[in-house]
């Protein structure tokens, strides 16, 4: 345990520097109201393999067609698929949404996830991940954004940026990265770090052509030190 602590402490210090540099670059994100937990489950399923615009169009069409989640739960899969068509992969996402709503109702008797507010975070994650189609990222999104719980979601931008920085081992799975980053970050950092790293990944640390010369994190970045420093 002590050996693990010695290994984690320098990374915790590095994570805090990264956090502070991103705050300087992009500002401190302020908490804003998000979707309720059931809506967040549905929205996150819709977001898989598509962009935010398509996700939002599909979500709004679904709510227009079915004003309550109970109506979605009880609707034919084909009708759900037609409503969420803008998100793509509707034949796969529609049954996942219906099954998720059915599972919650079967387990709880109602479509309400507020009980997760009073459950230990790890236990709450495990409960959510019983639902088919919900993995660590979706569970963490629901807990952090809808319920205000200390969970850290790792999306594709965060996974890429934190591996390049060396906060996460380059060969580590995205599932394991959730656990490691939750250890490295203080809970109050989860929300701003999540939003700022995503922004940094979109604007600077892009997948194919990272803009390393313009990066405020390059002095703390393993990828830059190993691949880019000698070229500039």
C-alpha positions as CSV (number, residue, x, y, z in Angstrom):
1,X,0.0,0.0,0.0
2,X,2.8,2.4,0.9
3,X,4.5,1.7,-2.5
4,X,1.2,2.4,-4.3
5,X,0.9,5.7,-2.4
6,X,4.4,6.8,-3.4
7,X,3.6,6.0,-7.1
8,X,0.3,7.9,-6.9
9,X,1.4,11.0,-5.1
10,X,3.5,12.5,-7.9
11,X,0.7,11.9,-10.3
12,X,-1.8,13.6,-8.0
13,X,0.5,16.6,-7.9
14,X,0.8,16.6,-11.7
15,X,-3.0,16.3,-12.0
16,X,-3.4,19.3,-9.8
17,X,-1.0,21.3,-12.0
18,X,-2.9,20.3,-15.1
19,X,-6.2,21.3,-13.4
20,X,-4.8,24.7,-12.5
21,X,-3.3,25.3,-15.9
22,X,-6.6,24.5,-17.6
23,X,-8.5,26.8,-15.2
24,X,-6.1,29.6,-16.2
25,X,-6.7,28.8,-19.9
26,X,-10.4,28.2,-19.9
27,X,-11.7,29.5,-16.6
28,X,-13.6,27.8,-13.8
29,X,-16.7,26.0,-15.1
30,X,-19.7,26.9,-13.0
31,X,-22.1,24.3,-12.0
32,X,-25.3,24.4,-14.0
33,X,-28.5,22.4,-13.8
34,X,-28.4,19.3,-15.9
35,X,-31.0,16.7,-16.9
36,X,-32.7,14.6,-14.3
37,X,-31.2,11.1,-13.8
38,X,-33.6,9.2,-16.1
39,X,-33.2,11.7,-18.8
40,X,-29.5,11.5,-18.5
41,X,-29.6,7.8,-18.9
42,X,-31.5,8.1,-22.1
43,X,-29.4,11.0,-23.4
44,X,-26.2,9.2,-22.8
45,X,-27.4,6.1,-24.6
46,X,-28.4,8.4,-27.5
47,X,-24.9,10.0,-27.5
48,X,-23.1,6.8,-28.3
49,X,-21.3,7.0,-31.6
50,X,-22.7,10.4,-32.6
51,X,-22.2,14.1,-31.9
52,X,-23.9,16.3,-29.4
53,X,-26.1,18.0,-32.0
54,X,-27.6,14.7,-33.3
55,X,-28.0,13.5,-29.7
56,X,-30.0,16.6,-28.8
57,X,-32.2,16.4,-31.9
58,X,-33.0,12.8,-31.2
59,X,-33.7,13.5,-27.5
60,X,-36.0,16.4,-28.3
61,X,-37.9,14.3,-30.9
62,X,-38.3,11.5,-28.5
63,X,-39.7,13.8,-25.8
64,X,-42.1,15.4,-28.4
65,X,-43.3,12.0,-29.5
66,X,-43.6,10.6,-25.9
67,X,-44.0,13.3,-23.2
68,X,-43.3,10.9,-20.3
69,X,-40.6,8.3,-19.8
70,X,-43.4,5.9,-18.9
71,X,-44.8,6.3,-22.4
72,X,-41.3,5.6,-23.9
73,X,-41.0,2.5,-21.7
74,X,-44.4,1.2,-22.9
75,X,-44.0,2.2,-26.6
76,X,-43.1,-0.3,-29.4
77,X,-39.4,-0.4,-30.1
78,X,-40.1,0.6,-33.7
79,X,-41.8,3.8,-32.6
80,X,-38.9,4.7,-30.3
81,X,-36.4,4.0,-33.1
82,X,-38.3,6.3,-35.5
83,X,-38.2,9.1,-32.9
84,X,-34.5,8.8,-32.2
85,X,-33.4,8.4,-35.8
86,X,-31.2,11.5,-35.9
87,X,-28.8,9.9,-33.3
88,X,-28.0,7.1,-35.7
89,X,-28.0,3.3,-34.8
90,X,-31.6,3.7,-33.9
91,X,-32.4,-0.1,-34.2
92,X,-29.7,-0.7,-31.5
93,X,-30.4,2.3,-29.3
94,X,-34.2,2.0,-29.2
95,X,-34.3,-1.4,-27.4
96,X,-31.5,-0.3,-25.1
97,X,-33.6,2.7,-24.0
98,X,-36.7,0.6,-23.6
99,X,-34.9,-2.1,-21.6
100,X,-33.2,0.4,-19.4
101,X,-36.6,2.0,-18.5
102,X,-38.1,-1.4,-17.9
103,X,-35.2,-2.5,-15.7
104,X,-35.5,0.6,-13.5
105,X,-39.3,0.1,-13.2
106,X,-38.9,-3.6,-12.3
107,X,-36.2,-2.9,-9.7
108,X,-37.7,0.2,-8.1
109,X,-41.4,0.1,-9.0
110,X,-41.1,3.6,-10.5
111,X,-39.0,5.6,-13.0
112,X,-36.9,7.4,-10.4
113,X,-33.2,7.2,-9.6
114,X,-33.0,9.7,-6.7
115,X,-32.4,6.8,-4.3
116,X,-28.8,6.7,-5.7
117,X,-28.1,10.0,-3.9
118,X,-28.1,8.1,-0.6
119,X,-26.1,5.1,-1.8
120,X,-22.2,4.8,-1.6
121,X,-20.8,6.0,-5.0
122,X,-19.3,2.6,-5.9
123,X,-22.5,0.8,-5.0
124,X,-24.5,3.3,-7.1
125,X,-22.2,2.7,-10.1
126,X,-22.6,-1.0,-9.8
127,X,-26.4,-0.6,-9.6
128,X,-26.5,1.4,-12.8
129,X,-24.1,-0.9,-14.6
130,X,-26.6,-3.7,-14.2
131,X,-28.6,-2.0,-16.9
132,X,-27.7,-3.3,-20.3
133,X,-25.8,-0.7,-22.4
134,X,-24.6,1.3,-19.3
135,X,-20.9,1.1,-18.6
136,X,-18.6,3.1,-16.3
137,X,-18.8,6.3,-18.3
138,X,-22.6,6.4,-18.5
139,X,-22.9,5.5,-14.8
140,X,-20.4,8.3,-13.8
141,X,-22.2,10.8,-16.1
142,X,-25.6,10.1,-14.4
143,X,-24.1,10.3,-10.9
144,X,-22.0,13.4,-11.5
145,X,-24.2,15.5,-13.7
146,X,-27.7,14.5,-12.7
147,X,-27.2,13.6,-9.0
148,X,-24.2,15.7,-8.0
149,X,-22.3,12.6,-6.8
150,X,-18.4,12.4,-6.9
151,X,-17.9,10.2,-9.9
152,X,-15.6,11.0,-12.8
153,X,-16.7,10.1,-16.4
154,X,-14.0,9.3,-18.9
155,X,-14.9,10.1,-22.5
156,X,-12.8,9.7,-25.6
157,X,-11.2,13.2,-25.2
158,X,-10.3,12.6,-21.6
159,X,-8.9,9.2,-22.3
160,X,-6.7,10.6,-25.0
161,X,-5.5,13.7,-23.2
162,X,-4.8,12.0,-19.9
163,X,-2.8,9.2,-21.6
164,X,-0.7,11.7,-23.5
165,X,-0.1,13.6,-20.3
166,X,1.0,10.5,-18.6
167,X,-1.6,10.6,-15.9
168,X,-3.0,7.3,-17.2
169,X,-0.8,4.5,-18.6
170,X,-1.0,4.5,-22.4
171,X,-2.0,0.8,-22.4
172,X,-4.6,1.1,-19.7
173,X,-8.2,0.4,-20.6
174,X,-10.7,3.2,-20.5
175,X,-12.7,1.3,-17.9
176,X,-9.6,1.2,-15.6
177,X,-8.9,4.9,-16.3
178,X,-12.1,5.8,-14.5
179,X,-10.8,4.3,-11.3
180,X,-7.3,5.8,-11.6
181,X,-8.5,9.3,-12.4
182,X,-10.9,9.2,-9.5
183,X,-7.9,8.4,-7.2
184,X,-5.7,11.2,-8.7
185,X,-8.3,14.0,-8.5
186,X,-9.9,15.5,-5.5
187,X,-13.7,15.1,-5.8
188,X,-14.3,18.9,-6.0
189,X,-12.1,18.8,-9.2
190,X,-14.2,16.2,-11.0
191,X,-16.7,18.6,-12.6
192,X,-14.3,21.4,-13.8
193,X,-11.5,18.9,-14.8
194,X,-14.0,16.9,-16.8
195,X,-15.3,19.9,-18.8
196,X,-12.0,21.6,-19.3
197,X,-10.1,18.5,-20.4
198,X,-12.9,17.8,-23.0
199,X,-12.6,21.4,-24.2
200,X,-8.8,21.0,-24.4
201,X,-9.1,17.8,-26.3
202,X,-11.4,19.3,-28.8
203,X,-9.6,22.6,-29.3
204,X,-5.9,21.7,-28.8
205,X,-5.1,18.1,-28.0
206,X,-6.9,16.7,-31.0
207,X,-6.7,13.1,-32.0
208,X,-4.9,13.3,-35.4
209,X,-3.1,16.6,-35.3
210,X,-2.5,17.8,-31.7
211,X,-1.6,21.5,-31.6
212,X,1.3,20.9,-29.2
213,X,3.0,24.3,-29.9
214,X,-0.1,26.1,-28.6
215,X,-0.6,23.8,-25.6
216,X,-0.5,25.2,-22.1
217,X,0.3,21.7,-20.8
218,X,3.2,20.8,-23.0
219,X,5.8,21.2,-20.2
220,X,3.9,18.5,-18.3
221,X,3.1,16.3,-21.2
222,X,4.8,12.9,-21.8
223,X,3.6,12.8,-25.4
224,X,5.1,16.2,-26.2
225,X,8.4,15.5,-24.4
226,X,8.8,12.1,-26.2
227,X,7.5,13.1,-29.7
228,X,7.4,16.8,-30.4
229,X,9.9,18.7,-28.3
230,X,12.9,18.0,-30.6
231,X,10.9,18.9,-33.8
232,X,10.2,22.5,-32.6
